[in-house]
Amino acid sequence: MNTVQVHPAPVVHLFSPAFLDVSSYIAGIKAPFTLKDIRGFNDAYKEAYPSLSREEKRRIEIFVDTMIEGVAEKKFASKIFGVV
């Protein structure tokens, strides 16, 4: 009888732990975004930013666009990290 040896494939993570931290925060908030939501997002994003890949930053920037559209007060949009 022949036996086949199976070697498990290495696990490849699609996203970094830093991205998962930011996306977990994002999943817990909803529009209209308050100043408290924005400050929490900023804290998570600023901490994660240096270790995020280009693709991860791009995905978060898409959410930032959504956040800008859904702020509770328009003046809050300029408070979002990375928005000028």
DSSP file with accessible surface (Angstrom, degrees, kcal/mol):
  #  RESIDUE AA STRUCTURE BP1 BP2  ACC     N-H-->O    O-->H-N    N-H-->O    O-->H-N    TCO  KAPPA ALPHA  PHI   PSI    X-CA   Y-CA   Z-CA
    1    1 A M              0   0  224      0, 0.0     2,-0.4     0, 0.0     0, 0.0   0.000 360.0 360.0 360.0 129.6    0.0    0.0    0.0
    2    2 A N        -     0   0  161      2,-0.0     2,-0.4     0, 0.0     0, 0.0  -0.719 360.0-153.7 -87.4 140.2    1.3    3.4   -1.0
    3    3 A T        -     0   0  126     -2,-0.4     2,-0.5     2,-0.0     0, 0.0  -0.878   5.2-142.5-114.2 146.0    1.0    6.2    1.5
    4    4 A V        -     0   0  130     -2,-0.4     2,-0.5     2,-0.0    -2,-0.0  -0.919  10.7-143.0-107.7 128.4    0.8    9.9    0.6
    5    5 A Q        -     0   0  159     -2,-0.5     2,-0.5     2,-0.0    -2,-0.0  -0.811  14.3-155.9 -92.2 128.4    2.5   12.3    2.8
    6    6 A V        -     0   0  124     -2,-0.5    -2,-0.0     2,-0.0     0, 0.0  -0.914   3.8-162.3-107.0 127.8    0.6   15.6    3.1
    7    7 A H        -     0   0  144     -2,-0.5    -2,-0.0     0, 0.0     2,-0.0  -0.942  25.6-120.2-107.8 123.6    2.4   18.7    4.1
    8    8 A P        -     0   0  121      0, 0.0     3,-0.1     0, 0.0    -2,-0.0  -0.356  28.3-117.2 -63.9 140.3    0.2   21.5    5.3
    9    9 A A        -     0   0   82      1,-0.1     2,-0.0    -2,-0.0     3,-0.0  -0.492  35.5 -99.6 -73.0 147.2    0.4   24.7    3.3
   10   10 A P        -     0   0  115      0, 0.0     2,-0.5     0, 0.0    -1,-0.1  -0.384  38.0-111.2 -66.5 147.6    1.7   27.8    5.0
   11   11 A V        -     0   0  117     -3,-0.1     2,-0.6    -2,-0.0     0, 0.0  -0.686  30.5-162.4 -81.3 126.9   -0.9   30.2    6.3
   12   12 A V        -     0   0  118     -2,-0.5     2,-0.4    -3,-0.0     3,-0.0  -0.959   9.9-144.0-113.2 117.4   -0.8   33.4    4.3
   13   13 A H        -     0   0  151     -2,-0.6     3,-0.1     1,-0.1    -2,-0.0  -0.657   3.4-155.8 -82.1 134.2   -2.6   36.3    6.0
   14   14 A L  S    S+     0   0  147     -2,-0.4     2,-0.3     1,-0.1    -1,-0.1   0.812  79.0  27.6 -76.9 -31.3   -4.4   38.6    3.6
   15   15 A F  S    S-     0   0   58     -3,-0.0    -1,-0.1    37,-0.0    37,-0.0  -0.954  84.4-110.6-132.9 153.8   -4.2   41.6    6.0
   16   16 A S     >  -     0   0   27     -2,-0.3     4,-2.2     1,-0.1     5,-0.2  -0.331  31.6-111.6 -76.6 160.4   -1.8   42.6    8.8
   17   17 A P  H  > S+     0   0  102      0, 0.0     4,-2.1     0, 0.0     5,-0.1   0.878 119.6  57.5 -58.6 -35.1   -2.9   42.6   12.5
   18   18 A A  H  > S+     0   0   15      1,-0.2     4,-2.0     2,-0.2     5,-0.2   0.918 106.2  48.2 -62.8 -42.3   -2.7   46.5   12.4
   19   19 A F  H  > S+     0   0   21      1,-0.2     4,-3.0     2,-0.2     5,-0.2   0.911 109.1  53.5 -64.0 -40.9   -5.3   46.5    9.6
   20   20 A L  H  X S+     0   0   85     -4,-2.2     4,-2.1     1,-0.2    -1,-0.2   0.874 106.2  53.5 -63.2 -35.5   -7.5   44.2   11.5
   21   21 A D  H  X S+     0   0  105     -4,-2.1     4,-1.7     2,-0.2    -1,-0.2   0.942 112.9  42.5 -62.9 -46.9   -7.4   46.5   14.5
   22   22 A V  H  X S+     0   0    0     -4,-2.0     4,-2.6     1,-0.2    -2,-0.2   0.938 114.6  49.7 -66.6 -44.8   -8.5   49.5   12.4
   23   23 A S  H  X S+     0   0   36     -4,-3.0     4,-2.3     1,-0.2    -1,-0.2   0.848 107.0  56.0 -66.9 -29.7  -11.1   47.5   10.5
   24   24 A S  H  X S+     0   0   82     -4,-2.1     4,-0.8    -5,-0.2    -1,-0.2   0.907 109.1  46.9 -65.4 -40.5  -12.5   46.1   13.8
   25   25 A Y  H >< S+     0   0   69     -4,-1.7     3,-1.2     1,-0.2     4,-0.3   0.947 111.0  51.7 -64.6 -46.0  -13.0   49.7   15.1
   26   26 A I  H >< S+     0   0   31     -4,-2.6     3,-1.5     1,-0.3    -2,-0.2   0.890 104.2  57.8 -57.0 -40.7  -14.6   50.7   11.8
   27   27 A A  H 3< S+     0   0   88     -4,-2.3    -1,-0.3     1,-0.3    -2,-0.2   0.750 103.0  55.7 -64.1 -21.0  -17.0   47.7   12.0
   28   28 A G  T << S+     0   0   68     -3,-1.2     2,-0.3    -4,-0.8    -1,-0.3   0.434  99.9  66.1 -94.4   0.7  -18.3   49.0   15.4
   29   29 A I    <   -     0   0   25     -3,-1.5     2,-0.3    -4,-0.3     4,-0.1  -0.841  57.8-173.7-120.7 158.3  -19.3   52.5   14.3
   30   30 A K        -     0   0  174     -2,-0.3     7,-0.1     2,-0.2    -3,-0.0  -0.986  31.8 -51.8-147.5 157.5  -22.0   53.8   12.0
   31   31 A A  S    S+     0   0   56     -2,-0.3    40,-0.1     2,-0.1     2,-0.1  -0.372 104.4  60.0 -68.6 149.3  -23.2   57.0   10.4
   32   32 A P  S    S-     0   0   89      0, 0.0     2,-0.4     0, 0.0    39,-0.2   0.432  86.3-149.7 -74.4 132.8  -23.8   59.7   11.5
   33   33 A F  B     -a   71   0A   8     37,-2.5    39,-3.0    34,-0.3    40,-0.4  -0.614  10.7-154.2 -79.8 125.5  -20.2   59.7   12.7
   34   34 A T     >  -     0   0   58     -2,-0.4     4,-2.4    37,-0.2     5,-0.2  -0.379  32.7-101.3 -90.6 172.4  -19.7   61.7   15.9
   35   35 A L  H  > S+     0   0   41      1,-0.2     4,-2.8     2,-0.2     5,-0.2   0.883 125.5  55.3 -61.8 -35.1  -16.6   63.4   17.1
   36   36 A K  H  > S+     0   0  171      2,-0.2     4,-2.3     1,-0.2    -1,-0.2   0.920 107.7  48.5 -63.6 -43.6  -16.1   60.5   19.5
   37   37 A D  H  > S+     0   0   30      2,-0.2     4,-2.5     1,-0.2    -2,-0.2   0.922 112.9  48.5 -59.3 -45.4  -16.3   58.1   16.5
   38   38 A I  H  X S+     0   0    0     -4,-2.4     4,-3.1     2,-0.2    43,-0.3   0.920 110.6  49.6 -64.7 -44.6  -13.7   60.2   14.6
   39   39 A R  H  X S+     0   0  152     -4,-2.8     4,-2.4     1,-0.2    -1,-0.2   0.912 112.0  48.7 -63.1 -41.1  -11.3   60.4   17.6
   40   40 A G  H  X S+     0   0   18     -4,-2.3     4,-2.2     2,-0.2    -1,-0.2   0.918 113.0  47.4 -63.3 -43.3  -11.5   56.6   18.1
   41   41 A F  H  X S+     0   0    0     -4,-2.5     4,-3.2     2,-0.2     5,-0.3   0.938 111.2  51.7 -61.3 -47.5  -10.9   56.0   14.4
   42   42 A N  H  X S+     0   0   16     -4,-3.1     4,-3.0     1,-0.2     5,-0.3   0.914 109.1  50.0 -57.1 -45.2   -8.0   58.5   14.4
   43   43 A D  H  X S+     0   0  108     -4,-2.4     4,-1.7     1,-0.2    -1,-0.2   0.937 114.9  43.5 -59.2 -47.3   -6.4   56.8   17.4
   44   44 A A  H  X S+     0   0   23     -4,-2.2     4,-1.9     2,-0.2    -2,-0.2   0.925 117.4  45.3 -65.4 -43.4   -6.6   53.4   15.8
   45   45 A Y  H  X S+     0   0    7     -4,-3.2     4,-2.8     1,-0.2    -2,-0.2   0.918 111.0  51.5 -70.7 -43.4   -5.5   54.6   12.3
   46   46 A K  H  < S+     0   0  112     -4,-3.0    -1,-0.2    -5,-0.3    -2,-0.2   0.903 112.3  47.3 -60.7 -40.5   -2.5   56.7   13.6
   47   47 A E  H  < S+     0   0  160     -4,-1.7     4,-0.2    -5,-0.3    -1,-0.2   0.902 119.9  38.3 -67.1 -39.9   -1.2   53.8   15.6
   48   48 A A  H >X S+     0   0    6     -4,-1.9     3,-1.7    -5,-0.2     4,-0.7   0.790  93.5  88.4 -81.3 -28.3   -1.6   51.3   12.7
   49   49 A Y  G >< S+     0   0   86     -4,-2.8     3,-1.3     1,-0.3    -1,-0.2   0.811  81.7  54.7 -47.0 -49.6   -0.5   53.7    9.8
   50   50 A P  G 34 S+     0   0  108      0, 0.0    -1,-0.3     0, 0.0    -2,-0.1   0.814 114.4  41.1 -60.3 -26.8    3.3   53.0    9.9
   51   51 A S  G <4 S+     0   0   78     -3,-1.7     2,-0.2    -4,-0.2    -2,-0.2   0.440  90.4 108.6-102.3   2.5    2.9   49.3    9.5
   52   52 A L    <<  -     0   0   10     -3,-1.3     2,-0.1    -4,-0.7   -37,-0.0  -0.529  66.8-124.4 -79.7 144.8    0.0   49.2    7.0
   53   53 A S     >  -     0   0   55     -2,-0.2     4,-2.5     1,-0.1     5,-0.2  -0.337  30.3-103.0 -75.9 167.7    0.7   48.1    3.4
   54   54 A R  H  > S+     0   0  222      1,-0.2     4,-2.3     2,-0.2     5,-0.1   0.909 124.1  49.9 -58.2 -42.6   -0.2   50.4    0.5
   55   55 A E  H  > S+     0   0   74      2,-0.2     4,-2.3     1,-0.2    -1,-0.2   0.900 109.1  50.8 -65.9 -40.2   -3.2   48.3   -0.2
   56   56 A E  H  > S+     0   0    9      2,-0.2     4,-2.2     1,-0.2    -2,-0.2   0.926 110.7  49.0 -64.4 -41.4   -4.4   48.4    3.4
   57   57 A K  H  X S+     0   0   48     -4,-2.5     4,-2.6     1,-0.2    -2,-0.2   0.913 109.5  53.1 -62.5 -41.2   -4.1   52.2    3.4
   58   58 A R  H  X S+     0   0  112     -4,-2.3     4,-1.5     1,-0.2    -2,-0.2   0.923 108.8  49.1 -61.3 -42.9   -6.0   52.4    0.2
   59   59 A R  H  X S+     0   0  112     -4,-2.3     4,-1.4     1,-0.2    -1,-0.2   0.898 112.0  47.9 -65.1 -39.9   -8.9   50.3    1.7
   60   60 A I  H  X S+     0   0    3     -4,-2.2     4,-2.3     1,-0.2    -1,-0.2   0.889 106.5  57.7 -69.1 -36.2   -9.0   52.5    4.8
   61   61 A E  H  X S+     0   0   94     -4,-2.6     4,-2.0     1,-0.2    -1,-0.2   0.851 101.3  56.8 -62.6 -32.1   -9.0   55.6    2.6
   62   62 A I  H  X S+     0   0   86     -4,-1.5     4,-1.6     1,-0.2    -1,-0.2   0.925 107.9  47.4 -63.4 -41.5  -12.1   54.3    0.9
   63   63 A F  H  X S+     0   0   32     -4,-1.4     4,-2.9     1,-0.2    -2,-0.2   0.898 105.9  58.4 -66.0 -38.1  -13.8   54.2    4.4
   64   64 A V  H  X S+     0   0   13     -4,-2.3     4,-2.7     1,-0.2    -1,-0.2   0.917 103.5  52.9 -58.0 -40.8  -12.5   57.7    5.1
   65   65 A D  H  X S+     0   0  100     -4,-2.0     4,-1.8     1,-0.2    -1,-0.2   0.919 110.4  47.6 -59.8 -41.0  -14.4   58.9    2.1
   66   66 A T  H  X S+     0   0   79     -4,-1.6     4,-1.2     1,-0.2    -2,-0.2   0.906 110.6  52.1 -65.0 -40.8  -17.5   57.2    3.5
   67   67 A M  H  < S+     0   0    0     -4,-2.9     3,-0.4     1,-0.2     4,-0.3   0.903 105.9  53.7 -62.4 -42.9  -16.9   58.8    6.9
   68   68 A I  H >< S+     0   0   45     -4,-2.7     3,-0.9     1,-0.2    -1,-0.2   0.912 110.0  48.1 -58.5 -43.2  -16.6   62.2    5.3
   69   69 A E  H 3< S+     0   0  144     -4,-1.8    -1,-0.2     1,-0.2    -2,-0.2   0.759 116.4  44.4 -68.0 -24.1  -20.0   61.8    3.7
   70   70 A G  T 3< S+     0   0   16     -4,-1.2   -37,-2.5    -3,-0.4    -1,-0.2   0.157  76.0 135.2-112.5  19.2  -21.6   60.5    6.9
   71   71 A V  B <   -a   33   0A  14     -3,-0.9   -37,-0.2    -4,-0.3     3,-0.1  -0.377  58.9-129.1 -68.0 148.5  -20.3   62.9    9.6
   72   72 A A  S    S+     0   0   50    -39,-3.0     2,-0.4     1,-0.2   -38,-0.1   0.859  98.5  19.6 -64.9 -36.4  -22.9   64.2   12.1
   73   73 A E  S >  S-     0   0   96    -40,-0.4     3,-2.4     1,-0.1     4,-0.4  -0.999  78.9-129.6-135.1 135.1  -21.8   67.8   11.4
   74   74 A K  G >  S+     0   0  145     -2,-0.4     3,-1.5     1,-0.3     4,-0.4   0.809 105.6  66.3 -54.9 -31.5  -19.8   68.9    8.3
   75   75 A K  G 3  S+     0   0  139      1,-0.3     3,-0.5     2,-0.2    -1,-0.3   0.733  90.6  66.1 -66.1 -17.2  -17.2   70.6   10.5
   76   76 A F  G X  S+     0   0   25     -3,-2.4     3,-1.9     1,-0.2     4,-0.4   0.738  80.6  79.1 -74.7 -21.8  -16.2   67.2   11.8
   77   77 A A  G X  S+     0   0   16     -3,-1.5     3,-1.5    -4,-0.4    -1,-0.2   0.882  88.1  55.4 -56.9 -38.8  -14.8   66.1    8.4
   78   78 A S  G 3  S+     0   0   78     -3,-0.5    -1,-0.3    -4,-0.4    -2,-0.1   0.624  97.6  65.7 -72.0  -9.2  -11.6   68.1    8.8
   79   79 A K  G <  S+     0   0  117     -3,-1.9     2,-0.3    -4,-0.2    -1,-0.3   0.568  76.2 106.1 -86.3 -10.8  -11.0   66.2   12.1
   80   80 A I  S X  S-     0   0    2     -3,-1.5     3,-2.3    -4,-0.4   -41,-0.1  -0.565  85.9-100.8 -76.0 132.0  -10.5   62.9   10.4
   81   81 A F  T 3  S+     0   0   62     -2,-0.3    -1,-0.1   -43,-0.3     3,-0.1  -0.242 106.7  16.1 -54.2 126.1   -6.9   61.7   10.2
   82   82 A G  T 3  S+     0   0   67      1,-0.3     2,-0.5    -4,-0.1    -1,-0.3   0.297  94.3 120.5  93.8  -8.6   -5.4   62.4    6.8
   83   83 A V    <         0   0   37     -3,-2.3    -1,-0.3    -6,-0.1     0, 0.0  -0.769 360.0 360.0 -93.0 129.0   -8.1   64.8    5.7
   84   84 A V              0   0  179     -2,-0.5    -5,-0.1    -3,-0.1    -4,-0.0  -0.764 360.0 360.0-112.0 360.0   -6.9   68.3    4.8
